[in-house]
């Protein structure tokens, strides 16, 4: 039975190495994902963020997203913070 012990150790070491390799690959793969901004999801934009069409508040992730949204025809952008309004800037459903 002494000959079996090194085989178990080798199998365990191989399993651990395989697991570590797939974890590193998975992390590298996740880093390749690009998130883009879709101005079509914005209902109302403010200087400090925007209301999405599903009535969820978001802060602008990047300054260029503000400019992208402001250039959209018929954009509802307001150059002040959303909490200035009594309704926190939500103005109703956009059609």
C-alpha positions as CSV (number, residue, x, y, z in Angstrom):
1,X,0.0,0.0,0.0
2,X,3.0,2.3,0.2
3,X,3.0,2.7,-3.6
4,X,-0.5,4.2,-3.6
5,X,0.2,7.1,-1.3
6,X,2.4,9.0,-3.8
7,X,-0.3,8.5,-6.4
8,X,-2.9,10.1,-4.1
9,X,-0.5,13.0,-3.5
10,X,0.1,13.5,-7.2
11,X,-3.7,13.3,-7.9
12,X,-4.4,15.9,-5.2
13,X,-1.7,18.2,-6.4
14,X,-3.0,17.9,-10.0
15,X,-6.5,18.7,-8.8
16,X,-5.3,21.7,-6.9
17,X,-3.3,23.0,-9.8
18,X,-6.2,22.5,-12.2
19,X,-8.5,24.4,-9.8
20,X,-6.0,27.3,-9.4
21,X,-5.6,27.4,-13.2
22,X,-9.3,27.7,-13.9
23,X,-9.8,30.3,-11.2
24,X,-7.0,32.5,-12.7
25,X,-8.5,32.0,-16.2
26,X,-11.9,32.9,-15.0
27,X,-10.6,36.1,-13.3
28,X,-8.8,37.0,-16.5
29,X,-11.8,36.3,-18.6
30,X,-14.0,38.5,-16.3
31,X,-11.6,41.3,-16.7
32,X,-12.2,41.3,-20.5
33,X,-15.9,42.3,-20.2
34,X,-16.6,45.8,-21.4
35,X,-19.5,47.7,-19.9
36,X,-21.0,50.3,-22.1
37,X,-23.4,53.1,-21.4
38,X,-26.8,53.0,-23.2
39,X,-28.4,56.5,-23.2
40,X,-31.7,54.9,-24.2
41,X,-32.1,53.6,-20.6
42,X,-32.1,57.1,-19.2
43,X,-35.4,58.7,-18.4
44,X,-34.1,61.9,-16.7
45,X,-30.6,63.1,-16.4
46,X,-29.2,65.5,-13.7
47,X,-25.8,66.8,-12.9
48,X,-25.4,64.2,-10.2
49,X,-26.8,61.1,-11.9
50,X,-29.9,59.9,-13.7
51,X,-33.2,58.1,-13.3
52,X,-33.4,55.0,-15.5
53,X,-36.6,54.2,-17.3
54,X,-37.3,51.5,-14.7
55,X,-37.3,54.2,-12.0
56,X,-33.9,53.3,-10.5
57,X,-31.5,56.0,-9.6
58,X,-27.9,55.8,-10.9
59,X,-24.8,58.0,-10.5
60,X,-23.0,58.8,-13.7
61,X,-20.2,56.3,-13.8
62,X,-18.0,58.4,-16.1
63,X,-18.2,62.1,-17.0
64,X,-18.3,61.3,-20.7
65,X,-21.6,59.5,-20.1
66,X,-23.2,62.8,-19.1
67,X,-22.1,64.3,-22.4
68,X,-23.2,61.3,-24.4
69,X,-26.7,61.6,-22.9
70,X,-26.9,65.3,-23.3
71,X,-26.3,64.9,-27.1
72,X,-29.2,62.5,-27.5
73,X,-32.1,64.2,-29.3
74,X,-34.9,65.1,-26.9
75,X,-32.9,64.2,-23.9
76,X,-34.4,65.3,-20.6
77,X,-31.3,66.7,-18.9
78,X,-31.3,69.2,-16.1
79,X,-28.2,71.0,-15.0
80,X,-28.8,70.7,-11.3
81,X,-28.9,67.9,-8.7
82,X,-31.9,65.7,-8.7
83,X,-32.7,66.2,-5.0
84,X,-33.6,69.9,-5.7
85,X,-37.1,68.8,-6.7
86,X,-39.7,67.5,-4.2
87,X,-40.1,64.2,-6.1
88,X,-36.2,63.7,-6.2
89,X,-36.4,64.5,-9.9
90,X,-38.6,61.7,-11.1
91,X,-41.1,63.3,-13.5
92,X,-43.2,60.3,-14.5
93,X,-43.0,57.7,-17.2
94,X,-41.3,58.5,-20.5
95,X,-43.2,57.2,-23.6
